[in-house]
Amino acid sequence: MAESTTKLDSAALDPEEREILRAYEEGRLRTASGSSRQADRLLSAARETLRKDKRINIRLPSHDLVEIKRLAAREGVPYQTLISSILHRYATGELG
């Protein structure tokens, strides 16, 4: 088994994630038609989302920050990225 797979196996994968990993390892995954166009759109959206050109400072209650850090660790992202994502989703109407 490959080293990267071993690292994934040690993570807590749910049954769906384990099946996706198994399909990948067995070479059963195929590129969907039109995926190049969709990949370009998603890449463009990701670049736009990740473009950070302003800095802010905010004060939070310590218990909120602890909870945000816990949630970010569970999601596998830095807590500042999680906060930025939440703010972006709220600003664009995804959260409300």
C-alpha positions as CSV (number, residue, x, y, z in Angstrom):
1,M,0.0,0.0,0.0
2,A,1.3,3.5,-0.9
3,E,2.6,5.8,1.9
4,S,-0.1,8.5,1.2
5,T,-2.8,5.8,1.4
6,T,-1.5,4.7,4.8
7,K,-1.8,8.2,6.1
8,L,-5.4,8.4,4.8
9,D,-6.2,5.1,6.4
10,S,-5.2,6.4,9.7
11,A,-7.6,9.3,9.4
12,A,-11.2,8.9,10.4
13,L,-12.9,8.2,7.1
14,D,-16.6,7.6,6.8
15,P,-17.9,4.7,4.7
16,E,-18.4,6.9,1.6
17,E,-14.9,8.3,1.9
18,R,-13.4,4.8,2.3
19,E,-15.3,3.7,-0.9
20,I,-14.0,6.7,-2.8
21,L,-10.5,5.9,-1.7
22,R,-10.9,2.3,-2.6
23,A,-12.2,3.2,-6.1
24,Y,-9.3,5.5,-6.6
25,E,-6.7,2.9,-5.5
26,E,-8.3,0.4,-7.9
27,G,-8.4,2.8,-10.8
28,R,-12.2,2.8,-11.1
29,L,-12.6,6.5,-11.1
30,R,-13.0,8.2,-14.5
31,T,-13.0,11.8,-15.6
32,A,-16.6,13.1,-16.2
33,S,-17.4,14.6,-19.6
34,G,-17.2,18.3,-19.6
35,S,-15.1,18.2,-16.5
36,S,-12.4,20.4,-18.0
37,R,-14.8,23.3,-18.5
38,Q,-16.2,22.8,-15.0
39,A,-12.7,22.5,-13.5
40,D,-11.8,25.8,-15.2
41,R,-14.9,27.5,-13.7
42,L,-14.2,26.0,-10.2
43,L,-10.6,27.0,-10.4
44,S,-11.5,30.6,-11.3
45,A,-14.0,30.7,-8.4
46,A,-11.5,29.3,-6.0
47,R,-8.9,31.9,-7.0
48,E,-11.4,34.7,-6.6
49,T,-12.5,33.3,-3.2
50,L,-8.9,32.9,-2.0
51,R,-7.8,36.4,-3.2
52,K,-7.3,38.3,0.0
53,D,-6.6,41.9,-0.3
54,K,-7.9,43.4,2.9
55,R,-6.9,42.8,6.5
56,I,-9.2,43.2,9.5
57,N,-8.9,42.8,13.2
58,I,-11.8,41.5,15.3
59,R,-12.4,40.8,18.9
60,L,-14.2,37.5,19.8
61,P,-15.1,36.0,23.1
62,S,-12.5,33.4,23.9
63,H,-15.0,30.6,24.1
64,D,-16.2,31.3,20.5
65,L,-12.6,31.3,19.3
66,V,-11.9,28.0,21.0
67,E,-15.0,26.5,19.3
68,I,-14.0,27.9,15.9
69,K,-10.6,26.4,16.3
70,R,-12.1,23.1,17.2
71,L,-14.4,23.1,14.2
72,A,-11.5,24.2,11.9
73,A,-9.4,21.3,13.2
74,R,-12.2,18.9,12.5
75,E,-12.5,20.2,9.0
76,G,-8.8,20.2,8.5
77,V,-8.4,23.9,7.7
78,P,-6.8,26.8,9.5
79,Y,-9.2,28.6,11.8
80,Q,-8.7,31.9,10.0
81,T,-9.6,30.2,6.7
82,L,-12.8,28.9,8.3
83,I,-13.7,32.3,9.6
84,S,-13.0,33.8,6.2
85,S,-15.2,31.2,4.5
86,I,-18.0,31.7,6.9
87,L,-17.9,35.5,6.4
88,H,-17.8,35.0,2.6
89,R,-20.8,32.6,2.6
90,Y,-22.7,35.0,4.8
91,A,-21.8,38.0,2.5
92,T,-22.9,36.1,-0.6
93,G,-26.2,35.0,0.9
94,E,-25.3,31.3,1.4
95,L,-25.7,31.7,5.1
96,G,-28.5,33.8,6.6
